[in-house]
Amino acid sequence: MLNLLQAGSSNKKGYTIIEIVMAIGFLGISIVIYFSIMRSTEESANRIQKFDDFMLNGRYATEYVIEDVMLADEIISMEEYYPGGIQQSDTLGFILINHNNGVNTDTKDYDNYFKYKYIYYRLTGDVVFRSTYSHNSYRPENAPSNGGDNVLAKNVISIGDSNYCPEDRMLFIDIETQDPASSKKYKFMETKYLGKY
């Protein structure tokens, strides 16, 4: 039996309306799933980034204090020297002293006129500050208000038993933070033997 094709006809079929609608439906569902996955991935990445930033906050503070201590000329416990005028709040338990010796190591001009620069760390509210003042006297009775304050760490709930023990020459840093989003608490501790002091 011969199958004769009429002139101008073709054996190719086109897509039906139902097939087109189904293809558009599948495409729409695929796009929705893709963007849902992308949004979920982005939210997860943001949570991880916030957690990393939060953890870095406490770790950075601990490492910064240790570095400051290692660069200082002297370290004295607060029990041995606690001058009046220091902002009354929890402190890390020690004061650092840098000797100017006529060399200006800071960008502020007034530091040229003082022989000693004093550094201490204090917890006010939930913020740890690095506070400084300068003086021409060694261990003055009162700390003048000629220094400054820098924020070192936020969301801090305790500085625990942070202290310096001159007998053992041991420095102990204990900073506890609390994640405001999850209310979880984290401890950052560091012990350093300061043989050169």
C-alpha positions as YAML, in Angstrom:
chain: A
units: angstrom
residues:
- id: 1
  name: MET
  ca: [0.00, 0.00, 0.00]
- id: 2
  name: LEU
  ca: [1.43, 3.33, -1.00]
- id: 3
  name: ASN
  ca: [1.36, 6.23, 1.34]
- id: 4
  name: LEU
  ca: [1.22, 9.25, -0.89]
- id: 5
  name: LEU
  ca: [1.82, 12.67, 0.56]
- id: 6
  name: GLN
  ca: [-0.13, 15.54, -0.73]
- id: 7
  name: ALA
  ca: [1.86, 18.38, -2.24]
- id: 8
  name: GLY
  ca: [2.83, 21.02, 0.34]
- id: 9
  name: SER
  ca: [2.05, 18.78, 3.33]
- id: 10
  name: SER
  ca: [4.62, 17.70, 5.95]
- id: 11
  name: ASN
  ca: [4.87, 14.81, 8.34]
- id: 12
  name: LYS
  ca: [6.25, 17.11, 11.14]
- id: 13
  name: LYS
  ca: [3.87, 17.81, 13.99]
- id: 14
  name: GLY
  ca: [3.70, 21.11, 15.98]
- id: 15
  name: TYR
  ca: [3.32, 21.51, 19.75]
- id: 16
  name: THR
  ca: [-0.16, 21.44, 21.14]
- id: 17
  name: ILE
  ca: [-1.45, 24.10, 23.52]
- id: 18
  name: ILE
  ca: [-1.43, 21.59, 26.38]
- id: 19
  name: GLU
  ca: [2.26, 20.80, 25.81]
- id: 20
  name: ILE
  ca: [3.15, 24.51, 25.73]
- id: 21
  name: VAL
  ca: [1.20, 25.21, 28.94]
- id: 22
  name: MET
  ca: [2.88, 22.24, 30.67]
- id: 23
  name: ALA
  ca: [6.34, 23.41, 29.56]
- id: 24
  name: ILE
  ca: [5.64, 26.93, 30.87]
- id: 25
  name: GLY
  ca: [4.36, 25.42, 34.14]
- id: 26
  name: PHE
  ca: [7.49, 23.30, 34.60]
- id: 27
  name: LEU
  ca: [9.68, 26.29, 33.77]
- id: 28
  name: GLY
  ca: [7.82, 28.42, 36.33]
- id: 29
  name: ILE
  ca: [8.15, 25.76, 39.02]
- id: 30
  name: SER
  ca: [11.88, 25.40, 38.24]
- id: 31
  name: ILE
  ca: [12.40, 29.17, 38.55]
- id: 32
  name: VAL
  ca: [10.54, 29.30, 41.89]
- id: 33
  name: ILE
  ca: [12.60, 26.38, 43.26]
- id: 34
  name: TYR
  ca: [15.85, 27.98, 42.04]
- id: 35
  name: PHE
  ca: [15.12, 31.33, 43.69]
- id: 36
  name: SER
  ca: [13.96, 29.62, 46.90]
- id: 37
  name: ILE
  ca: [17.27, 27.75, 47.07]
- id: 38
  name: MET
  ca: [19.20, 30.95, 46.33]
- id: 39
  name: ARG
  ca: [17.32, 32.88, 49.06]
- id: 40
  name: SER
  ca: [17.84, 30.09, 51.58]
- id: 41
  name: THR
  ca: [21.55, 29.91, 50.70]
- id: 42
  name: GLU
  ca: [21.91, 33.68, 51.05]
- id: 43
  name: GLU
  ca: [20.15, 33.72, 54.44]
- id: 44
  name: SER
  ca: [22.34, 30.86, 55.62]
- id: 45
  name: ALA
  ca: [25.47, 32.66, 54.40]
- id: 46
  name: ASN
  ca: [24.37, 35.86, 56.21]
- id: 47
  name: ARG
  ca: [23.81, 33.93, 59.46]
- id: 48
  name: ILE
  ca: [27.23, 32.32, 59.16]
- id: 49
  name: GLN
  ca: [28.83, 35.71, 58.39]
- id: 50
  name: LYS
  ca: [27.17, 37.32, 61.43]
- id: 51
  name: PHE
  ca: [28.30, 34.45, 63.63]
- id: 52
  name: ASP
  ca: [31.86, 34.69, 62.26]
- id: 53
  name: ASP
  ca: [31.87, 38.46, 62.87]
- id: 54
  name: PHE
  ca: [30.58, 37.91, 66.39]
- id: 55
  name: MET
  ca: [33.21, 35.27, 67.17]
- id: 56
  name: LEU
  ca: [35.92, 37.44, 65.62]
- id: 57
  name: ASN
  ca: [34.83, 40.29, 67.92]
- id: 58
  name: GLY
  ca: [35.82, 38.39, 71.09]
- id: 59
  name: ARG
  ca: [38.89, 36.75, 69.58]
- id: 60
  name: TYR
  ca: [40.13, 40.07, 68.19]
- id: 61
  name: ALA
  ca: [39.76, 41.76, 71.59]
- id: 62
  name: THR
  ca: [41.78, 39.05, 73.33]
- id: 63
  name: GLU
  ca: [44.56, 39.09, 70.74]
- id: 64
  name: TYR
  ca: [44.65, 42.91, 70.68]
- id: 65
  name: VAL
  ca: [45.15, 43.09, 74.45]
- id: 66
  name: ILE
  ca: [47.94, 40.49, 74.31]
- id: 67
  name: GLU
  ca: [49.69, 42.42, 71.53]
- id: 68
  name: ASP
  ca: [49.34, 45.70, 73.48]
- id: 69
  name: VAL
  ca: [50.87, 44.02, 76.53]
- id: 70
  name: MET
  ca: [53.80, 42.65, 74.56]
- id: 71
  name: LEU
  ca: [54.57, 46.13, 73.18]
- id: 72
  name: ALA
  ca: [54.32, 47.89, 76.56]
- id: 73
  name: ASP
  ca: [57.37, 48.92, 78.58]
- id: 74
  name: GLU
  ca: [55.72, 47.93, 81.87]
- id: 75
  name: ILE
  ca: [52.64, 46.18, 83.18]
- id: 76
  name: ILE
  ca: [51.29, 46.84, 86.68]
- id: 77
  name: SER
  ca: [48.36, 45.15, 88.39]
- id: 78
  name: MET
  ca: [45.42, 47.31, 89.47]
- id: 79
  name: GLU
  ca: [45.95, 46.11, 93.04]
- id: 80
  name: GLU
  ca: [49.41, 47.67, 92.98]
- id: 81
  name: TYR
  ca: [48.46, 50.88, 91.15]
- id: 82
  name: TYR
  ca: [44.93, 52.21, 90.75]
- id: 83
  name: PRO
  ca: [45.04, 55.99, 90.28]
- id: 84
  name: GLY
  ca: [42.07, 58.19, 91.05]
- id: 85
  name: GLY
  ca: [40.16, 59.51, 88.08]
- id: 86
  name: ILE
  ca: [40.07, 56.22, 86.19]
- id: 87
  name: GLN
  ca: [36.55, 55.67, 84.98]
- id: 88
  name: GLN
  ca: [34.99, 53.49, 87.61]
- id: 89
  name: SER
  ca: [33.91, 50.23, 86.03]
- id: 90
  name: ASP
  ca: [35.20, 46.70, 85.66]
- id: 91
  name: THR
  ca: [38.77, 46.60, 84.37]
- id: 92
  name: LEU
  ca: [40.96, 43.80, 83.06]
- id: 93
  name: GLY
  ca: [43.02, 44.22, 86.22]
- id: 94
  name: PHE
  ca: [46.18, 45.91, 84.97]
- id: 95
  name: ILE
  ca: [47.64, 49.12, 83.55]
- id: 96
  name: LEU
  ca: [50.25, 49.29, 80.80]
- id: 97
  name: ILE
  ca: [52.94, 51.98, 80.85]
- id: 98
  name: ASN
  ca: [54.86, 53.16, 77.80]
- id: 99
  name: HIS
  ca: [57.88, 55.43, 78.20]
- id: 100
  name: ASN
  ca: [58.05, 58.25, 75.66]
- id: 101
  name: ASN
  ca: [61.78, 59.02, 76.01]
- id: 102
  name: GLY
  ca: [61.39, 61.95, 73.64]
- id: 103
  name: VAL
  ca: [60.14, 59.75, 70.79]
- id: 104
  name: ASN
  ca: [56.61, 60.39, 69.61]
- id: 105
  name: THR
  ca: [55.06, 57.10, 68.64]
- id: 106
  name: ASP
  ca: [51.54, 58.46, 68.23]
- id: 107
  name: THR
  ca: [49.98, 60.88, 65.77]
- id: 108
  name: LYS
  ca: [48.73, 63.24, 68.51]
- id: 109
  name: ASP
  ca: [51.10, 66.18, 69.07]
- id: 110
  name: TYR
  ca: [50.50, 66.39, 72.81]
- id: 111
  name: ASP
  ca: [52.15, 62.99, 73.28]
- id: 112
  name: ASN
  ca: [55.50, 64.74, 72.63]
- id: 113
  name: TYR
  ca: [55.09, 66.65, 75.89]
- id: 114
  name: PHE
  ca: [54.49, 63.67, 78.19]
- id: 115
  name: LYS
  ca: [57.00, 61.14, 79.46]
- id: 116
  name: TYR
  ca: [54.54, 58.33, 80.11]
- id: 117
  name: LYS
  ca: [51.49, 56.93, 78.39]
- id: 118
  name: TYR
  ca: [49.12, 54.74, 80.40]
- id: 119
  name: ILE
  ca: [46.74, 52.18, 78.89]
- id: 120
  name: TYR
  ca: [44.00, 50.22, 80.61]
- id: 121
  name: TYR
  ca: [40.90, 48.27, 79.56]
- id: 122
  name: ARG
  ca: [37.47, 48.65, 81.08]
- id: 123
  name: LEU
  ca: [34.03, 47.15, 80.65]
- id: 124
  name: THR
  ca: [31.20, 49.69, 80.55]
- id: 125
  name: GLY
  ca: [27.76, 48.28, 79.82]
- id: 126
  name: ASP
  ca: [28.41, 45.59, 77.21]
- id: 127
  name: VAL
  ca: [31.43, 47.30, 75.61]
- id: 128
  name: VAL
  ca: [35.13, 46.83, 76.39]
- id: 129
  name: PHE
  ca: [37.04, 50.09, 75.92]
- id: 130
  name: ARG
  ca: [40.76, 50.64, 75.53]
- id: 131
  name: SER
  ca: [41.41, 53.83, 77.50]
- id: 132
  name: THR
  ca: [44.59, 55.93, 77.62]
- id: 133
  name: TYR
  ca: [46.02, 58.98, 79.39]
- id: 134
  name: SER
  ca: [49.43, 60.65, 79.38]
- id: 135
  name: HIS
  ca: [51.42, 62.19, 82.23]
- id: 136
  name: ASN
  ca: [54.90, 63.48, 83.05]
- id: 137
  name: SER
  ca: [54.92, 61.70, 86.42]
- id: 138
  name: TYR
  ca: [55.58, 58.03, 86.92]
- id: 139
  name: ARG
  ca: [52.45, 56.49, 88.46]
- id: 140
  name: PRO
  ca: [50.59, 59.74, 89.16]
- id: 141
  name: GLU
  ca: [47.98, 59.69, 91.91]
- id: 142
  name: ASN
  ca: [45.25, 60.88, 89.56]
- id: 143
  name: ALA
  ca: [44.67, 59.98, 85.93]
- id: 144
  name: PRO
  ca: [44.06, 63.11, 83.83]
- id: 145
  name: SER
  ca: [41.39, 63.19, 81.15]
- id: 146
  name: ASN
  ca: [43.83, 63.93, 78.32]
- id: 147
  name: GLY
  ca: [43.60, 60.54, 76.65]
- id: 148
  name: GLY
  ca: [41.00, 58.76, 74.61]
- id: 149
  name: ASP
  ca: [38.82, 55.69, 74.39]
- id: 150
  name: ASN
  ca: [38.53, 53.11, 71.63]
- id: 151
  name: VAL
  ca: [35.87, 50.42, 71.41]
- id: 152
  name: LEU
  ca: [37.60, 47.05, 71.57]
- id: 153
  name: ALA
  ca: [34.66, 44.62, 71.77]
- id: 154
  name: LYS
  ca: [30.87, 44.73, 71.93]
- id: 155
  name: ASN
  ca: [28.21, 42.38, 73.34]
- id: 156
  name: VAL
  ca: [30.49, 41.59, 76.30]
- id: 157
  name: ILE
  ca: [28.71, 40.40, 79.43]
- id: 158
  name: SER
  ca: [31.74, 39.67, 81.61]
- id: 159
  name: ILE
  ca: [35.51, 40.07, 81.78]
- id: 160
  name: GLY
  ca: [35.58, 37.35, 84.42]
- id: 161
  name: ASP
  ca: [38.79, 36.91, 86.34]
- id: 162
  name: SER
  ca: [41.02, 38.83, 83.91]
- id: 163
  name: ASN
  ca: [44.12, 39.95, 85.79]
- id: 164
  name: TYR
  ca: [47.89, 40.20, 85.91]
- id: 165
  name: CYS
  ca: [49.81, 38.41, 88.65]
- id: 166
  name: PRO
  ca: [53.22, 40.10, 89.11]
- id: 167
  name: GLU
  ca: [54.57, 37.30, 91.33]
- id: 168
  name: ASP
  ca: [54.04, 34.64, 88.67]
- id: 169
  name: ARG
  ca: [54.34, 37.10, 85.77]
- id: 170
  name: MET
  ca: [51.15, 35.61, 84.35]
- id: 171
  name: LEU
  ca: [48.51, 37.49, 82.39]
- id: 172
  name: PHE
  ca: [45.04, 35.97, 82.22]
- id: 173
  name: ILE
  ca: [42.40, 37.35, 79.85]
- id: 174
  name: ASP
  ca: [38.82, 36.11, 80.23]
- id: 175
  name: ILE
  ca: [36.17, 37.76, 78.04]
- id: 176
  name: GLU
  ca: [32.63, 36.39, 77.83]
- id: 177
  name: THR
  ca: [30.30, 37.56, 75.09]
- id: 178
  name: GLN
  ca: [26.66, 36.91, 74.30]
- id: 179
  name: ASP
  ca: [25.21, 36.65, 70.82]
- id: 180
  name: PRO
  ca: [22.24, 39.06, 70.77]
- id: 181
  name: ALA
  ca: [20.45, 37.00, 68.11]
- id: 182
  name: SER
  ca: [20.62, 33.58, 69.81]
- id: 183
  name: SER
  ca: [21.49, 34.59, 73.42]
- id: 184
  name: LYS
  ca: [24.29, 31.99, 73.37]
- id: 185
  name: LYS
  ca: [27.35, 32.79, 75.47]
- id: 186
  name: TYR
  ca: [30.95, 32.35, 74.40]
- id: 187
  name: LYS
  ca: [34.17, 32.54, 76.40]
- id: 188
  name: PHE
  ca: [37.48, 33.77, 75.02]
- id: 189
  name: MET
  ca: [40.41, 33.01, 77.33]
- id: 190
  name: GLU
  ca: [44.13, 33.50, 76.97]
- id: 191
  name: THR
  ca: [46.96, 32.92, 79.42]
- id: 192
  name: LYS
  ca: [50.35, 34.49, 78.73]
- id: 193
  name: TYR
  ca: [53.61, 34.18, 80.62]
- id: 194
  name: LEU
  ca: [55.34, 37.58, 80.63]
- id: 195
  name: GLY
  ca: [58.87, 36.65, 81.58]
- id: 196
  name: LYS
  ca: [60.38, 39.99, 80.53]
- id: 197
  name: TYR
  ca: [58.42, 41.87, 83.22]
...
